Amino acid sequence: MSILTQISTSPVKKSPDVWVHKIALLRQIIPEPDYIREVITLRRGLNIIWAEEPESEEDSGDIAGHSAGKTTFCRILRYVLGEKTFSNKANTQAIKQSFPQGYVAAEIYVKDQLFAVLRPLGDNRNSYVLKGGTIEQILTDRGEVAFQDTYPAKLGLDKLLDDFATGTVVRTNEPIQWGHLLAWSTRDQEARFQNIHDWRSSRSESDWPTFRFPKSDPLFVMRVALGLFLPNELASEEGLAKKTRNLATAEAELERAKREPEFWQEYFTTKLRSDLSELLPSNAAEIAAAPLIGDDLFPDLTRLTSKAIYEQGEKRDDDESRLTTKRDELLAKQEQAAGLRASIKGLEAIFRVDTRATSELRSAQDRDKSEETQIEQNQLRLCPFGNLLIGECAHVKDRKAILSEKVSRGETKNAEALKARTAELAKVDSQIKELQSDLEKRETEIRKISKEIDRLRASADKFERTSKQLKDTLAELTTWTERFNSPAKFEKLAARMLEIEQLKADIAQQQASLNQMIVEHDENRELLSLIYSSSAKRVLPSPAYDGAVRFQDRELNFQITKKGTMSGEAMETLAVLLGDISCLLFNSFSERSRLPGFMIHDSPREADLGLRLYHSFIRFIFELDQLFTSRGSCPFQYVLTTTTPPPKNLRNSEAVRLQLDAAKEEGLLLRKDLSAPDPSSNLLPM
C-alpha cells in the first residue's frame, strides 16, 4: 500500500511554490553567449545528479567522483535562489580565475510565475531578473538589474514569508528571513546531516543569516514554516519570550550589584543557617545564634557545618554499602535467570525433536496400512501377466500375508512408541512451564532489586550533593565575610532577588503550560507524524521499524524507532533525510504549511548511510514522484547528488538529470579541473 493511500486528505498544492526549471553555465555572455555546459533541465519530483566514481581500485586518475562538481552544482542552485555566495572562498577564487566573464543563467518558478535570472560567476557584479522570460531571452534582453540585497525581493521570495503566523523568532525578536528557509531546504554537505536543526557549517562559508540560539531558533522556524502552532500557542510564546528578556535584564542588573558584600554576607549566612537547621534540627537554637567562627566554648557555623557534612557522609557511606550488597544480589539473580533461559531453550529443542519423531511414527504406520488397503481394493482386477484375478495371484497373496503381519507388528510397536513419545512430550512441556514460572519470579525479583538500586543511588547522590552545597555555601560566606567592612543597605537588592524569583516561577509555569499545549490534539501534527511513520516503514527493511515525530519542550524532533529510539550514524542520517521529505509531503497536504516546496540533499550517502538503505530511500522518493505525477502533478522538487550509482531500475530513468564523469575533464561540471594550472597565466595550481 502506497503512502498516499494512507493519508485521508487530498493534496492542496499542485506544484512547489519555488522550483528551478533550467540552469546553464556560461564562459561569457558578450559578444555572444559561450556555454560551459548547455541548458540542464530539471523537473518537479526527483532529480538525480550522478557523479560516477571510477570502477576499478587500480584506477590512477587524479580526479575522484567527489571533485566532479556535485557540491558546486548545489551551491550554484542555492546562488540562483538567493544565496550570496556560490562556493567557499578558495573555490570561488578558482572559478573566477578560470571564468572571469562567467555567468549562471536559470529559469525559476515562484508561485507559478516564471522568472529568468542571470548571476555572475566571474568579476562582474550585477545580477539580472526577467519576469516571464527564458534563458535565451535574458541573455539578450537582460531585464532588471538586481543587487545582492535586492535579488530575493525581485523574485518575490521575501513575500513567501508574508503568510507566516509570526515574522520573528519570538525568543530573540529577530526577523525570520528567506535565507533561513533556503538554508533548511538546501543543507550543507559539510553539516553531514547530523541532526534536523544543523543546516549550515562554518566550513561552507555561505554567509547565511545565522541564529542566536543554534538549536531552538531553527526548530522554531521549522514549526512556523510548517504551520505547527495552535491558535493560542504563539501568543503564549511571545509572552514567555518577553518574560525571559525581562529576566535577563533583571539578572544583569543583579550581577552589577554583586559587589555589595553586606548583601552576600547576609544572603549566605541566612542560607547556611537554613540548610543546617534542616539537617540538624536538634541544634536549631545553636545554629540561629552561632557566629561564623567562635571560640572553643561555644559552637560556631564552621564546626556545625563540619558536623552536618560528616553526618551526610555517614549516610552516603551506608547507602553505598547497601548498594554493593544489592548489586551482588542482582548479579546472582541475573545469573540464575540466564541459567533458566538456557535450560528452557534446551528443553524446547528436545520438545521439537520429540514432536518430529512422533509425527514420523504415525507416517510409517499410515504407509503400511495404505499399501494393504490398496491390495484389498485391487484383488478383483486381472493380473496382466498370469491372466487371473490379482486376488488369486500367489505373489500377491504372499505380499498380502507379509503386509498383514508387518502392519500387525508395526501397530503394536508404533502404539508403544507413540505412547512413550507422548508421555515424554508431556513431561518436557511440564518441565518447560515450571522453568518459565521460575524465570518469571526471578525477573520480578530482578526488577524489584533494580528499583532499590536506583533508589539507593539517588539517595547516595543526594547526600553527596548536600555535602557539596554546604561546603560551597560556607566557602562563599567566608569570602564575603572577609570582604565585609561596614554595614550598607541592600533592600533594593533583596527586591531585585524577589523579582527574579517571581520571574523564574512565572517562566516555569508558562513553559509547563506551553508543553501541555503541545500534547493537545492537533490534526496537522497528527498528519506529519503519520507521514513520517509511513515513510520510515516504507524505507526500512523490517516491519519492526517505525518513525516518530516528537514535540517535547516545544521542539520538533524526528526519530527512527525499533522498540525504542535507534542510535548510530546511519539511523541519525536517515532520520534527518526522512524528516525533510516528510515535511515536503506534509507541505503538499496542509493548508497552513508555507514551505517553498523544494529540497536539495548533497551526497547524503557520504554521511554513513548504507547502500541498502540509500537505494531504498531513493526508490521511495521516485515512487512518490510517480504517484503524484500519475495524479496530475508533483507538488515538490527534490534534488539529490551522489557518487553512488542509483538503483539499477532508475539509472536510465527520467529522474537522472545530469551524469558527470570524474575521470575526465569533459565530464566535470565546469568541464575543467580547477586544481590544474592555467596555461594562459602564471598562477600556481590550487
N, C-alpha and C positions, 0 to 999 in steps of 0.2 A: 504494500500500500504506500503510495507516494505521500510526501509530507503535506502537499497541498490539500489532499483529501481529508486530512486530519484537522484542518482549520475550517471552522464552521462559517466564517465570513468570506466575502469576496474581496479581491484586491481593489483598493480605492485609487491606486496610481497605475497608469498605463506605461509611464516612462520615467526615467530618472529626472529630477529637477536640473541636474548638471551631468553632462557626459561629453566625452571627446569623440568626435566622429572621424576626423582625419588629422594627420600630422605629417609634416615634411621638413627635412633638414637641408639647408642651402649654404653653399660656399659664399654666394653673393646674390644680391637681387638686382643690381645695376652693373652694366647697362642692360644685361639680360639675366634672368634667373638661371643659376647654375646649381643643380641639385647634387648634394652629397648622397642623398637617398631619396628616391621618388616617394610619392604620397603613400603613407601607410594608412589603410582604412581599418578603423576599429568598429566594434559593433556593441549593441546592447547585449548583456549576458556575459558569457565567459570569453576572455581574450588571453591567450597564452603567448608569451614572448619566450621563445626557447633558444637558449644559447648552449649548443651541444658541446659536451666535453669530448676530448679525443678518446677513441675506443680502446686503444692499447696502452698498457702501462709503460711500454717501451717508447711511446711517442716522445720525440725530442724537441718538439716545438716550444718556442719561448712563450707562447700565448696560451693561457688557460681559459676555460669557459667562464671563469669569474671575472675576466677582463674583457669580455666581448662587448660590453656596453649595456647590460641589463639595468644596472642601477642608474646609469646615465639616462637611459630611456625613461625610467620612472621619475628622475629628478626633472627632466625636461617636461614631462606631463604636468608635474607639480608647478613648474615655472609658467606654463601657459594658463594654468588655473589660478595664478595669482601669487605664487611664492616669489620672494625677491631674488633668490639665487637658483642656479641650475646645477651646482656641484659644490664640492668643498673648494677651498682656496687654491690648493695645488692643481687640481684638475681643471678648475675654471681658467687658471692662467695657461695651462697647456692647450686647452681648447681655443682660447683667444689667440694664442701664438700661431696655432695651426690654421685657424679660420678667422682672421682679423675682420673680415666683412661678413661673417656668417650670421644666419638668422634661422629661427624656427618659425614655421607657419602652421596654423592649426584651424580646424573648424570645430566649434564648440556649441552645444545646445544648452541654453539656460532658460528654464521654464518654457521649453518648446520653441524658443526663439533662437534662430541660427546666428552665430557671430563668427566672422573670420578674424584671426588675430595674427600679429607679426611681432616677434620679440627678438632682440639682438642676442647673439652668442659671442660676438666679437667686440670691437671697440665702440660700436655705435651705442647711443644712449636711449633713443626713443623707441617706444613700442607703438603699435597701431591697432585700432579696433574698427572693423567694418560691420555694422549691423546688417544682417540679411545677406552678407556676402559669402563668397567662396575663397579658397586659397588662390585660385587663379586670378580672381578679381582684386584681392587685396595686394597682390604682387604688382599690379599696375595702378590701382586707384588709391592704395594706402588706407584711406579712411581717416578717422580721428586720431590725433596724437594722444597717447596715454603715458603718463609718467609713473614712476614706481609706486607712489602712494595713491594714485587715482585709478590705476589699472583695474582692480577688482570692481570699483564702482562703475566703470564704463561698461562692464559686462553684466551689471546688475547682481553681482554675487553678494554684496553687502545687504541687499534688500531681502535675501533669503532668511535673514535673522529677524526681520520685522515682526513675524508672527510668533516668535518665541514668547513663552509665558513670562520671562524676565530677560532684560537685556544686560544683566550684570551677574557676576559671581557674588552672591549676596554676602558671603563671609568677608570678602575683601572690598566689595563695592567696585571691583574692576570690570570694565566692559567685556562682554563676550564678543569675539571678533571672528570674521570669516577665516582668518588664519588658524584659529583653534579647530574649526570643523575640518579644514583642509588637512591639518596635522593628523587628526584621528583617521580620516579617510585614506591617508597615504603614509602609513607608518614608515619610519626609517628602517632600513635593513640593519643599521648599526644597533638599533634598540633590541633586535633579536627576539621580538615577540615574547618578552619576559613576563609581561602582565598587561592587563586590559587598559591601564591608565598611562603607561610609558609610550608616548608617541614619537618623541624626538630624542636623539642622542646629541650631546655636545660635539661628538666627533664628525657629525654630518655638516656642521657649520651652516645650518639652513636659515638662520636669522628669523626664527618664527616667534610669535608673541608668547612669552612664557607665562607661567603661573607662580603666584607667591607660595602656594602650598601644592607641591607637585603630585600629590595623590588625591586629596579630597576635591581640589578645584577641577581637574579633568573629569572626575566621576560626576561632579555636579553638572558640568556642561553636557556630558553624555545624557544624563537624565532629562535635562531641559530640552535637548535636541530631540529626544525620543518621546517627549510629552508624558513622562512618567511621574508627574506630580499630581497629587489630589488637589481639589479646588482650594482648600484652606492651608495646604502644606507650605506653599511659597510664602504666604503672609507670615506664617509661624517661623519659617526660616529667616525671613527678613528681620522679625522681632528678635530672634535669637542672635543674629549677626550684630544687631545694634547693641544688645546687652554684652556681647563678647567684646565689642570695641570699647564700650564703657568700662568693662572690667580691665582691659589692657591699659586704659588711661589711668584708672584708679591705682593699679599695681605699679605703674611707672611713677606716679606721684609718691606712693608709699616708699618706693626704692630710694627716692631722693631724701626721704626723711629718716632713713636708717642710721644716719649719723648721730641721732639723738640718743646717747647712752642711757638716759633715765628710762625712756620708753622700753628699750630692750632689756635693761636690767630688771625692770618690773615685770615685763612680759614673761621672761624665762624663770623668774622667781615664782610667779603665780603658776606657771605650767609645771615646774618641778614639784611644788607643794601639792598640786592637784594630783599629779601622777603618783607621787609617793603615798598620799593619803588613800588612794585607791588600792595600792599594792600592800601597804602596811596599815590597815585600819586600826590596829591596837596602838599604834604610835601617832594617831591623828593629832592629839593635843601637842605633842612634842614637835611634830612637823610644822604645825601652824606657827609656832613661836621660834623655831630654830633659826640661827643665823647661818650664813653660808659656811663660815669657818669659826668654830668656837674653841674653848679650852677643853681640857680633859674631863672636867667635871660635868659638863652638860653636852647633850648630843647636838650635832650641827647637821646641816643639809648634806655636807660631803660624806660624813660617816653613815647617815641614814640611806643615802643613795647607794653606797657600797653594800650595805645590808640588803637592800632590795635587789640589787644585781646578783648578790650571792644566792638569795632565795630563788630568783628566776633561773639561775644556772643549775641549782639543785633539781628543780622541776624539769628543766630541759634534759638533764642527765638521766633522770628517772624515765622520761618518755623515750629517750634514745635506747636505754637498756631494754625496755619493753618492746621497742621496735625491733631490736636484734632478735629477741625471742620469737616475735610474731613472724619475722622474715624466715627464720629457720623452720617454724611450723608451716608456713606457706610453702616452702620448698619441698618439705616432706609430703604435704598433701598433693602438690603438683606431680611429684614422682609417682605417688600412688595412683593418681588419675591417669598418668601416662601408661603405667603398667596395666591398668584396667582396659584402656583403649587398645593396647596391643593384644591382650587376651581376647577381647571381643572380636578384633579383626581376624585372629587366628581361628576362632570358633565359627565365624561367618564363612571363612574359606572351607572349613570342614563341612558346614551345612550345605554349601553349594555342591561339593563333591558327592555327598550322600544323596542329594536330590537328583543329580545326574545319574548315579548308579541305580537308584530305584526306577527311574524312567527307562533305563536300558533293559532292566529285568523284565519290565512289563512289555517292552517292544519285542524281545526274543520270544516270550510266551505267545504273543499275538501272531508272530510269523509262523510258528509251528501249527497253531490252530488254523490259520488261514490256508496252509497247504493241504491239511487233512480235509478241510471243508471243500476245497476245490476238487479233490479226487472224488468225494462223495457226489458232488454236483455233476460230474462228467462221466460217471461209470456206465451210463446207458448209451453213450456215444460209441461208434465203431472205431476200433483201432486201425489206423491206416496200414499197418504192417502185417497184422495177423488176420484181418477181415473178421473179427469177432468183437463183441462188446468189450469196452475198456474195463468194465467191472469184472469180466471173466478172464482178463489178461493176467497170466501168472506173475509177470514183473510188477504189475500194478498192485496185485494182491500182496506181494512181498513188501513193496514200498508202503502200502497202507498199514500192514502189521507193524512195520518198523516205526512209522509215524505215531501210531496209536500208543505203542509202548513208550516212545520218546516224549509224546505230549503228556502221558500219564506221569512218567518220571519227572518231566520238566515242571508240571503243575505243582507237584509236591515240593520239589526243590525250590522253585521260584516263590511259592507261597511262604516257605520258611525264610527264604532270603528277604522277601518283601516285608515280612513281619519284623525281622531283625533290623532292616533298614529303617522302617517306620519308627520303631522304638528308639533307634539311635538318633533319628531326626528330632523326635520329641525331647529326648534328653539334651541334645545340643541346644535346641531352641530354649529349653528351660534354663540352661546354664547362661546363655546369652542374655536373657531377660534379667536374671539375677545379677549378672555383672553390670548391666546397664543401670539397674536400680542403685547398685553400689556407686557407680560412676556419677550418677545424678546427685547422690548425697555428698560425694567428695567435691563436686563442682559447687554445690551450695555452700559447703564449708569454706572453699577457696574464696568465693565472693565475699563471705562474711569476714574472713581474715583480711582480705584486701581492703575492705572498707575500714576496718580497725587500723590497718597500717596507714591509710590515708589520714585518718583522724589523728593518730599519734604524730605523724609527720607534720601536720598542720599545727598541732599543739606545740611541738618542739620548736617549730619555726616562729610561732607567736612569742614564746618565751625568749628566743634569741633576738627577735626584733625589739621586744620591750626592753631588754638589757641595753641594746644599742641606742635606743631612743633616750634612755636615762643617761647614758654616757654623753651623748651628743648635747642634751639639754644642759647637763652640769657643765660641760665644756663651754657652751655659749654663755651661760650665766657667769662663769668665772671670768671670761673675756670681757663681757660688758661691765661687770662689777669693777674690774681693774681700770676700765676707762671712765668709770663714773666719778666725777669730781664735785659737782654741785647739783642741787635739785633744779628741775626745769619742768614746765608744764607740758603735758603731752595729750590733753583732751582731744585736740584736733586729730592726732594720730590714731587714738582709740576709735574716734568716729569714722575715720577712713578705713580702719580694720573692720569695723562693723558693716560698713558699706560693701566692702569686698566680700565678706562672708555672705551677706544677703544676695549680692550679685551671683556668687557661685551657686547658692542654693536655688535662685531663680533659673539660672542656666541649666543646672542639673534637672530641675523639674521640667523645663521646656524641652530639653533633649529627650527625656523619658517620654514626654507626650508625643514628640515627633517620631520617636522609634515605634511607639504604639500605633501611630497613624500609618506607618509604613506597612504594618502587617494587616491592615484593614483590607477588605475586599476591593479589588480594582481590576476591571476586565482587561485593561491594557497590560498590566503586569502579568496577569494570567496568560495572556496571548503570547508575550515574549517568552515566558517560561515554557509554554507548550512548544513553541518553535525551536527553542534551544534544546529541549529534551528530545524532540523528534529528530533534530539534526544530529545530535550525538549518537542516538541509536542507529541512525542510518549509516554513519561513517564508521563507527567502531565495530569490531568483528563479532562480539559476543552480546547476546541479549541481556547479560548481567550489567552492562554499562548503561549509564544514563547521564544526563546533563542537568544541572541545577542553577537557577538564577536566584541569587540571594540579595536582600536589601538591608542587611544588618547595619545598624548605626548610620542609616540614611545613605549608604554607599551601594554601588552596583558591583556585583561580583559574579563571574561565570566560572563554574567548576564542573569538571568531568568526574563522575562518581561511579564507584563499583563497591556497593556495601560500605559507603563512606567516601570521603574525598580521596582522589588518586593523586599521588605525587610523582615527581620525575619530570625531566625536561620535555620529553615528548608530549606528555599529557598537559603540561603547562602551556606549551606552544599550541597544541590542538584546541585547548580551551579558549585561547585568545582568538585563533582563526575562526572557530565556530561562533564565538561571541560576536565578532564583526559581521559574519554572514547572517547570523540570526537577526542582528539589528537591521541589516539591509532588507531582509524578508519582512520583519516587523514593520518597517517603514512603508512597505508596499500595502499593508493591510490596515494600518492605523491612520485615522483622520488627524490625530493630534501630533503624530511624528513629523519632524521637519528636517530629516537628513537630506543631503543633496542627492543621494542615490547612487553614488559611485564609490568604489573601493579599490585600492592598489595594495597588493601584498608582494613585496620584493624578496624573492628567494626564501620562502618560509622553510623549505627543506633543510637549508643550512642551519636552522635553529634546532637541530637534533630531532627532526621529525622522521620517523622510519619510513621506508619506501612503501610498505603495505598501507600504512595509514595515509601517506601522502597521495597515493593513487586513489584510494577510497575517497579522500576528500575532494580531489579533482573531479572524479566521476560524479560525486554528489552535486557539485556546482553545475556541471554540464547537464545533469538530469533536471535541475531546477530551471536552467536556461531553456531546455527543450519543452518542459511542461508549460512554462509561461508563454513561450513562443507559440506553442500549439493552441493556446487560448487567445492569441491575438497579439500580444506584445510583452516583452520582458521589461519589468519596471526597474531594473538595476543594471549597472555596468561594473564588471569585475575584471581587473587586470592582474594577471599572475605571471611573474618572471621565474624562470627555472633553468638550472643546468641539468637537472634530471629529466630524462625523456618522459613525456606524458604517457598515460596508459596507451597501449597499442591501438585500441579502437578509436583514440582521439588524435593520433599523430597526423593523420591526413584529413582531419575534420575542419570545418569552418572555424572552430574555436582557436586553432593555431593561426595567429595573425602575422607573426614575424618569426622567422627562424634565422638565428645568427650562427656563424661558424667561426669559432675562436681560433681555428688552425691556420687561417689565412686572413690577410688584411682586408680583402674584398668582402669577407663575411662579417667584419666588425660593424657595429652600429654606425660609426663615423667613417668607415672604410679606411681607417688609418690607425696605426699603432702610435698612440700619443707618447709612448715612452721612447720611441726611436728618435734620433737626432734629425732635425730638419735640414736637408741638404742645401736649402737656399739661405740658411742663416748660420751664425756662429754659435747658436745655442747648444748647450750640452744636454744630453738626454736626461729626462726627469725620472 
